[in-house]
Every structure is written in C-alpha cells, then in structure tokens.
Amino acid sequence: YIALEECLLLRANFHSLNLYGGQFTRSILSNARFDGTTNFLHFDSISSEDQMKKTPLLRFDFAKLDSASFARAVYRNASFDQASMISVDFHLFFCQHC
C-alpha cells in the first residue's frame, strides 16, 4: 500500500508502478507521471470478478492532477471524485469500476 494523502508531489514519477491500495486524497500531483501504472494483484488462479471484489479502492479524491499523465494506466476500483484534472493525458487509459 502507498499512502500519500495531502502531499505536495510536483512532477512525481510513478511510471509502471503497482499502486495497489494507493491513497492520494487531497494531494497536489501536478505534472505527475502515472504512465503504465496498475492497482491490482496479478493472480492467475483468482477470477476477474473475485479479484475485483478484493481490490482496494485507489483514491485520487479532491487531488490536483493538472497536467498529469495516465497514459496506458490500467486500474480497477479507482475514484477521482472532485479531482482537478485540467490537461490530463489519458491516452490508452483503462479503468474498470471507476
């Protein structure tokens, strides 16, 4: 788990990391790179539906994500409630249950 709530992280680079259980609520993440990130565990023996139920919510609620990049990011159970997302790059972004 990564808990970075209410943090100032300008130009942070999370490229290709697994953000399983990540909490970024009320953080300032302008120009951050979340390219190629995921937030779920990779278990072949668990069905997609069961894994979905067990994946904790990835939270970006009330975060400032202006000019951040989520290119090629793949998320399950993510929340961007009331986040500021001006000029965000969502090229090939996929989110299930967001």
C-alpha positions as CSV (number, residue, x, y, z in Angstrom):
1,Y,0.0,0.0,0.0
2,I,1.1,3.5,-0.7
3,A,-0.4,6.3,1.4
4,L,0.4,9.8,0.2
5,E,-2.6,11.8,1.3
6,E,-2.4,15.6,1.5
7,C,1.1,15.6,0.0
8,L,2.8,18.0,-2.4
9,L,4.4,15.9,-5.1
10,L,5.0,18.1,-8.2
11,R,6.4,16.2,-11.2
12,A,6.4,12.9,-9.2
13,N,7.2,9.8,-11.3
14,F,5.2,6.7,-10.6
15,H,5.9,5.2,-14.0
16,S,5.0,1.5,-14.3
17,L,4.4,1.0,-10.5
18,N,1.7,-1.1,-9.0
19,L,-0.4,1.4,-6.9
20,Y,-2.4,-1.4,-5.1
21,G,-4.3,0.3,-2.2
22,G,-2.9,3.7,-3.1
23,Q,-4.3,6.8,-1.3
24,F,-3.6,10.2,-2.9
25,T,-6.7,12.0,-1.5
26,R,-6.2,15.8,-1.4
27,S,-2.6,15.6,-2.7
28,I,-1.1,18.0,-5.2
29,L,0.2,15.9,-8.1
30,S,0.5,18.4,-10.9
31,N,2.6,17.1,-13.8
32,A,2.9,13.7,-12.1
33,R,3.6,10.6,-14.3
34,F,1.3,7.6,-13.7
35,D,2.1,6.1,-17.2
36,G,1.7,2.4,-17.3
37,T,0.6,2.1,-13.6
38,T,-1.8,-0.6,-12.3
39,N,-3.6,-1.1,-9.0
40,F,-4.3,-4.8,-8.8
41,L,-2.5,-8.0,-8.0
42,H,-1.8,-10.4,-10.8
43,F,-3.0,-13.9,-9.7
44,D,-4.0,-16.3,-12.5
45,S,-5.9,-18.5,-10.1
46,I,-8.3,-15.8,-9.0
47,S,-11.2,-15.0,-11.3
48,S,-11.5,-11.4,-12.5
49,E,-14.8,-11.0,-10.6
50,D,-13.3,-12.2,-7.3
51,Q,-10.2,-10.1,-7.8
52,M,-12.4,-7.1,-8.4
53,K,-14.1,-7.5,-5.1
54,K,-10.8,-7.8,-3.3
55,T,-9.0,-4.8,-5.0
56,P,-8.9,-1.9,-2.6
57,L,-10.1,1.5,-3.9
58,L,-7.3,3.6,-5.4
59,R,-8.2,7.1,-4.3
60,F,-7.4,10.4,-6.0
61,D,-10.4,12.2,-4.4
62,F,-10.0,16.0,-4.3
63,A,-6.5,15.7,-5.7
64,K,-4.9,18.3,-8.0
65,L,-3.8,16.3,-11.0
66,D,-3.5,19.1,-13.6
67,S,-1.2,18.1,-16.5
68,A,-0.6,14.6,-15.0
69,S,-0.2,11.7,-17.4
70,F,-2.1,8.4,-17.0
71,A,-1.1,7.1,-20.4
72,R,-1.5,3.3,-20.7
73,A,-2.6,3.1,-17.0
74,V,-4.9,0.2,-16.1
75,Y,-7.0,0.5,-12.9
76,R,-9.7,-1.5,-11.1
77,N,-11.7,0.3,-8.4
78,A,-10.4,3.8,-8.6
79,S,-12.0,7.1,-7.5
80,F,-11.3,10.6,-8.9
81,D,-14.2,12.3,-7.1
82,Q,-13.9,16.1,-7.3
83,A,-10.3,15.9,-8.5
84,S,-8.9,18.8,-10.6
85,M,-7.8,17.2,-13.9
86,I,-7.0,20.0,-16.3
87,S,-5.0,18.9,-19.4
88,V,-4.5,15.3,-18.1
89,D,-3.2,12.8,-20.6
90,F,-5.5,9.7,-20.7
91,H,-4.0,8.1,-23.9
92,L,-4.9,4.4,-23.8
93,F,-6.1,4.7,-20.2
94,F,-8.5,2.0,-19.0
95,C,-10.4,1.9,-15.7
96,Q,-12.9,-0.7,-14.6
97,H,-15.3,0.4,-11.8
98,C,-14.1,4.0,-11.6
